[in-house]
Amino acid sequence: MQKIRSSEITPEHVYLSRRRFMRLGALALGSTALTACGGQLGETLAGRPAPAAPTKPADAAADTLGIRRDEFGDPANSFETISTYNNYYEFTEDKEGVAKLAANFKAEPWKVTVGGLVSNPRTYDIDDLRRKFDQEERIYRLRCVEGWSMVIPWIGFPLHKLLAEVQPKAEAKYVRFESLLDPNQYPNQRPLSLYPWPYTEGLRLDEAMHDLTLMVTGLYGKPLPNSNGAPLRLAVPWKYGFKSIKAIVKIELTAEQPKTLWNTLAPHEYGFYSNVNPQRPHPRWSQATERRIGESGRRPTLMFNGYADRVAGLYAGMDLQANY
Amino acid sequence: MSWLRTNGLRLAVHIGALVPLGVIILDNYRYNLTANPIQEITVRTGKAALVLLVLSLACTPLNTVFGFRQALRVRRALGLYGFMYVVLHLAVFAVLDYGLDLQMIGQTIVEKYYIIAGFLAFLILIPPAVTSTRGWMARLGKRWKSLHKLVYLAVPLAVMHFALLVKSLSSRPEPLIFGAATIALLALRISGVRRASAHCASKARYYFRSTVKPTPRQAGWPTGNRSGHPPEDAISRTA
């Protein structure tokens, strides 16, 4: 009898995902062929969620393995994926190139000034922030305006705790955030750069005070990797990823809506709000659908990135097509 | 050696055109296709298609302006390899990215200008690709040439497709480079421009030769081949 090599036996999870494929008919054939070919693409296809059988939360086996999941039961992306696929234009426009260029970034010591229209302006050392505020894990979806998404287990504290300390004045209506400006550390900030550095972002005060708005100091229980915006970044999960500014050095309360980098560069494409909205098309990327990194195919994009029940009230009565 | 001189360029084109595909397959097994492999393959096949299509546009001016006739012998191969990458690019988009969901694909096509441009380029390239054989060339006679001028429309559309999807042209100048090359290569087909450029090219060649002091080794070279003219027997086979 001819012996079957162990490498020729299909692992059960691949076998099962193939079974699901069969329902998809012709597409399944091609994809299965690629899956059988293996490699990175094959595994991506094998990891494709079956439209007929969505992932259910509380997968006992997976949970004992310590797999983190969002509230829909979707597994978090790996630490490696999250820290090596980044949009961080201060380093480079190449998402895969950021981690290498950021390796020697100096994230300590680091000071953050919180000022503007506040009664109690302060400058914090990054260690103060880590000690003063309880660091909690929040598993958020991140939806990039480019049409891809990840599930990320951030570590951090809600911004409203920090704002409560500095006490915004009554006339404060917005929060302005500013990233580090340091051409010695950021190759793409050299003279003649076409971006109006430093990176700036902004939120309306009620958005900033929302409990979902997180000041991020870590990832997967570890300090924040440089490529993800160490040592301090923002995570606003119901907005497109570029709103979640990295390497924050300055937080300012203002009366006027602050200028933001992408809005300045292309105002018709990137609005001040930039809430995830599948109904508002973008000239280049699909906003109706997204690819979850690690899967093939596309998922429908959810209004407010799936956080509508918690944040839709912030925009009650607002025309979200005009205020994109 | 004479085989290599007559067939070297063709060999280089066949190998070179398959390199991007080979690297994609290799990178698949090296897990080197980024965290977003479908996106990466889409970008790579698209760029390979553009490079090859622009190179195919370069063949005729290389002959008419610079007298490099061998270029004509690789024109079809460059165009067809370019079309192969267009088909791969589209297949990755439709099958792997959109799971052949025709409704979703339809919505994207009408919604995004860059997809309209790219899809038009694909449609326009089908007739020239299908009629690229000798049989069709004979069957269509004079019309063959006009039909293949569709490429002059398809390549600018493909460049537009690229330019429209780049986040900011000032920081990502690649589409501008492809655009400039395409415009230059199309301009060289206008008879006035072609004659003037050919004149300049021959002057430059003459100037270059007359200022370089011939060393014994150079002097020994057959001058006919220095200018890139292949032996006559090679030319007769290109028609």
Boltz contact constraints between the chains, C-beta under 6 A:
constraints:
  - contact:
      token1: [A, 27]
      token2: [B, 100]
      max_distance: 6.0
  - contact:
      token1: [A, 39]
      token2: [B, 28]
      max_distance: 6.0
  - contact:
      token1: [A, 39]
      token2: [B, 29]
      max_distance: 6.0
  - contact:
      token1: [A, 40]
      token2: [B, 28]
      max_distance: 6.0
  - contact:
      token1: [A, 40]
      token2: [B, 31]
      max_distance: 6.0
  - contact:
      token1: [A, 40]
      token2: [B, 33]
      max_distance: 6.0
  - contact:
      token1: [A, 40]
      token2: [B, 37]
      max_distance: 6.0
  - contact:
      token1: [A, 41]
      token2: [B, 28]
      max_distance: 6.0
  - contact:
      token1: [A, 41]
      token2: [B, 37]
      max_distance: 6.0
  - contact:
      token1: [A, 44]
      token2: [B, 37]
      max_distance: 6.0
  - contact:
      token1: [A, 81]
      token2: [B, 35]
      max_distance: 6.0
  - contact:
      token1: [A, 85]
      token2: [B, 35]
      max_distance: 6.0
  - contact:
      token1: [A, 96]
      token2: [B, 34]
      max_distance: 6.0
  - contact:
      token1: [A, 148]
      token2: [B, 36]
      max_distance: 6.0
  - contact:
      token1: [A, 194]
      token2: [B, 170]
      max_distance: 6.0
  - contact:
      token1: [A, 194]
      token2: [B, 171]
      max_distance: 6.0
  - contact:
      token1: [A, 281]
      token2: [B, 111]
      max_distance: 6.0
  - contact:
      token1: [A, 284]
      token2: [B, 165]
      max_distance: 6.0
  - contact:
      token1: [A, 286]
      token2: [B, 108]
      max_distance: 6.0
  - contact:
      token1: [A, 293]
      token2: [B, 35]
      max_distance: 6.0
  - contact:
      token1: [A, 293]
      token2: [B, 36]
      max_distance: 6.0
  - contact:
      token1: [A, 296]
      token2: [B, 38]
      max_distance: 6.0
  - contact:
      token1: [A, 296]
      token2: [B, 96]
      max_distance: 6.0
  - contact:
      token1: [A, 297]
      token2: [B, 99]
      max_distance: 6.0
